[in-house]
Amino acid sequence: MSYLAFQLKKVFKNKLTPVCLAILVLIMGIVLFMNIRTNPRFSLQAGAKSEIAYCQKEINRQQRLLKHDKQKSKTEIHNDTKAAIKQNQDVVKQDKQVLNAANKGNWRKAYTIMWQQKKQEQTIRSNGQDLAGLNSKINIEKKLQFFNYLRHEPLPYESQDMPVTGWQFLLQLNQQYLPYVFTLVALFLLTLLLTDSYHQKLDTAQLLPLEKNNLMISNIIAGIVLTLGSFLAINLVLFIATSFISGTGSLAFPYIVGQYTGGRPLIECVSTGSFIIKVIVLQVLTFIFEVVLVQFLARIFRDKLPALLIAILLVPGLNIATMVVEPLRKICAWLPMTYLNAVDIVSGNLGINYQNVQLNYTTGILTLCCSILIITIMISLSSHIKYKE
């Protein structure tokens, strides 16, 4: 049996692997259950009903103000109140049209009305009549681009706040939960695998009649199979379960992406299919980086606990540090740990939040590839160093 086959056999026979994966699937299943439970509140129809109720309440309140206006004169306040009533009545009329169109499956009409509403809202803000902050304006721009895409591609509405269809649910998981939780599990399993040959800090694998580079390559391949296989298995199980309950959704459905250009963020919508491809590429490179990093730490410390602790501090630890330590944000684009969440990188959310022009998909590919190459060279060099017993 070759050393690679031996390492792969350890991967598949390790009882901790299925246990850890089962726990992760259970946790993500709870998220799916919560999404299914709350999804009806985030449908297009529910949003229209909620806005109708709110505007109707405002109309009643404003009409009472006019009724109790003793002067009944054409004062500025009187005219503003009447204008507000007219504006709210128009919104109610539009929302009722959206509700009827959505109930009948006339998505093009519903999305066109929604786009017109967001366009009006954006115009009000751009004219300086609304003092909302930058985040509020970005949210309006995102919704505007979202409905603009859908009015040209009238697909059935899918909530991106509480998604329940296969593709959209996987994207939510890989943006909010899975990268961080799975990384901890992956580092733990990789540490067990890649430090297994060390006994009292002696590498028993070097006693085998194999070239040192072959040992290194076999370890890296086994680690990649472990991480990518586990990650794929989790996503596949959750995708099948979600699709069975709510359908797969459409790969043509829009996904909102942005890019920080130094002055202002540029928002656009792309198809989910084209977006997922970039996410997969970046995520695979991230896992390969984690494998070679743990391999290097295992060779340096030759012990499970120190290698695991340092790996956790370097990968999720440094990733979290960039969120709270301001100086790190300036150089985070060149730190491979920053790209732990591939969805946030490809969508541009992280670049916009950190206001970092360099934090994007292209820089991520370059940074991760260079980091993998550098660490691999360091592992190769360290494998030729003889440790004193």
RABELLIN-V227513 format. One record per backbone hydrogen bond with DSSP energy under -0.5 kcal/mol. NH is the residue of the N-H (numbers start at 1). CO is the residue of the C=O. If there is no record, write none. Layout:
nh=NH co=CO
nh=NH co=CO
This chain:
nh=6 co=2
nh=7 co=3
nh=8 co=4
nh=9 co=5
nh=10 co=6
nh=11 co=7
nh=12 co=8
nh=13 co=9
nh=14 co=10
nh=15 co=13
nh=17 co=14
nh=18 co=14
nh=19 co=15
nh=20 co=16
nh=21 co=17
nh=22 co=18
nh=23 co=19
nh=24 co=20
nh=25 co=21
nh=26 co=22
nh=27 co=23
nh=28 co=24
nh=29 co=25
nh=30 co=26
nh=31 co=27
nh=32 co=28
nh=33 co=29
nh=34 co=30
nh=35 co=31
nh=36 co=32
nh=37 co=33
nh=38 co=34
nh=39 co=35
nh=41 co=38
nh=42 co=39
nh=43 co=40
nh=47 co=43
nh=48 co=44
nh=49 co=45
nh=50 co=46
nh=51 co=47
nh=52 co=48
nh=53 co=49
nh=54 co=50
nh=55 co=51
nh=56 co=52
nh=57 co=53
nh=58 co=54
nh=59 co=55
nh=60 co=56
nh=61 co=57
nh=62 co=58
nh=63 co=59
nh=64 co=60
nh=65 co=61
nh=66 co=62
nh=67 co=63
nh=68 co=64
nh=69 co=66
nh=70 co=68
nh=75 co=73
nh=79 co=75
nh=80 co=76
nh=81 co=77
nh=82 co=78
nh=83 co=79
nh=84 co=80
nh=85 co=81
nh=86 co=82
nh=87 co=83
nh=88 co=84
nh=89 co=85
nh=90 co=86
nh=91 co=87
nh=92 co=88
nh=93 co=89
nh=94 co=90
nh=95 co=91
nh=96 co=92
nh=97 co=93
nh=98 co=94
nh=99 co=95
nh=100 co=96
nh=101 co=97
nh=102 co=98
nh=103 co=99
nh=104 co=100
nh=105 co=102
nh=106 co=101
nh=107 co=105
nh=110 co=106
nh=111 co=107
nh=112 co=108
nh=113 co=109
nh=114 co=110
nh=115 co=111
nh=116 co=112
nh=117 co=113
nh=118 co=114
nh=119 co=115
nh=120 co=116
nh=121 co=117
nh=122 co=118
nh=123 co=119
nh=124 co=120
nh=125 co=121
nh=126 co=122
nh=127 co=123
nh=128 co=125
nh=129 co=124
nh=130 co=124
nh=137 co=133
nh=138 co=134
nh=139 co=135
nh=140 co=136
nh=141 co=137
nh=142 co=138
nh=143 co=139
nh=144 co=140
nh=145 co=141
nh=146 co=142
nh=147 co=143
nh=148 co=144
nh=149 co=145
nh=150 co=146
nh=151 co=147
nh=152 co=148
nh=152 co=149
nh=153 co=149
nh=155 co=153
nh=166 co=247
nh=167 co=248
nh=169 co=165
nh=170 co=166
nh=171 co=167
nh=172 co=168
nh=173 co=169
nh=174 co=170
nh=175 co=171
nh=175 co=172
nh=176 co=172
nh=177 co=173
nh=178 co=173
nh=180 co=177
nh=181 co=177
nh=182 co=178
nh=183 co=179
nh=184 co=180
nh=185 co=181
nh=186 co=182
nh=187 co=183
nh=188 co=184
nh=189 co=185
nh=190 co=186
nh=191 co=187
nh=192 co=188
nh=193 co=189
nh=194 co=190
nh=195 co=191
nh=196 co=193
nh=198 co=195
nh=199 co=197
nh=199 co=202
nh=201 co=302
nh=202 co=199
nh=204 co=197
nh=204 co=202
nh=206 co=203
nh=207 co=204
nh=208 co=205
nh=210 co=208
nh=215 co=211
nh=216 co=212
nh=217 co=213
nh=218 co=214
nh=219 co=215
nh=220 co=216
nh=221 co=217
nh=222 co=218
nh=223 co=219
nh=224 co=220
nh=225 co=221
nh=226 co=222
nh=227 co=223
nh=228 co=224
nh=229 co=224
nh=229 co=225
nh=230 co=226
nh=231 co=227
nh=232 co=228
nh=233 co=229
nh=234 co=230
nh=235 co=231
nh=236 co=232
nh=237 co=233
nh=238 co=234
nh=239 co=235
nh=240 co=236
nh=241 co=237
nh=242 co=238
nh=243 co=239
nh=244 co=240
nh=245 co=241
nh=246 co=242
nh=247 co=242
nh=247 co=243
nh=253 co=250
nh=255 co=270
nh=257 co=268
nh=258 co=347
nh=259 co=266
nh=261 co=259
nh=261 co=264
nh=266 co=259
nh=267 co=265
nh=268 co=257
nh=270 co=255
nh=272 co=253
nh=273 co=251
nh=275 co=271
nh=276 co=272
nh=277 co=273
nh=278 co=274
nh=279 co=275
nh=280 co=276
nh=281 co=277
nh=282 co=278
nh=283 co=279
nh=284 co=280
nh=285 co=281
nh=286 co=282
nh=287 co=283
nh=288 co=284
nh=289 co=285
nh=290 co=286
nh=291 co=287
nh=292 co=288
nh=293 co=289
nh=294 co=290
nh=295 co=291
nh=296 co=292
nh=297 co=293
nh=298 co=294
nh=299 co=295
nh=300 co=296
nh=301 co=297
nh=302 co=298
nh=307 co=303
nh=308 co=304
nh=309 co=305
nh=310 co=306
nh=311 co=307
nh=312 co=308
nh=313 co=309
nh=314 co=310
nh=315 co=311
nh=317 co=312
nh=318 co=313
nh=319 co=315
nh=320 co=316
nh=321 co=317
nh=322 co=318
nh=323 co=320
nh=324 co=320
nh=324 co=321
nh=325 co=321
nh=326 co=324
nh=328 co=325
nh=329 co=325
nh=329 co=326
nh=330 co=326
nh=330 co=327
nh=331 co=327
nh=331 co=328
nh=332 co=328
nh=334 co=331
nh=335 co=332
nh=336 co=334
nh=338 co=335
nh=339 co=336
nh=340 co=337
nh=341 co=338
nh=342 co=340
nh=343 co=174
nh=345 co=341
nh=346 co=342
nh=347 co=343
nh=348 co=344
nh=348 co=345
nh=349 co=344
nh=350 co=344
nh=352 co=348
nh=353 co=349
nh=354 co=350
nh=355 co=351
nh=356 co=351
nh=357 co=355
nh=359 co=356
nh=360 co=358
nh=364 co=360
nh=365 co=361
nh=366 co=362
nh=367 co=363
nh=368 co=364
nh=369 co=365
nh=370 co=366
nh=371 co=367
nh=372 co=368
nh=373 co=369
nh=374 co=370
nh=375 co=371
nh=376 co=372
nh=377 co=373
nh=378 co=374
nh=379 co=375
nh=380 co=376
nh=381 co=377
nh=382 co=378
nh=383 co=379
nh=384 co=381
nh=385 co=382
nh=387 co=385
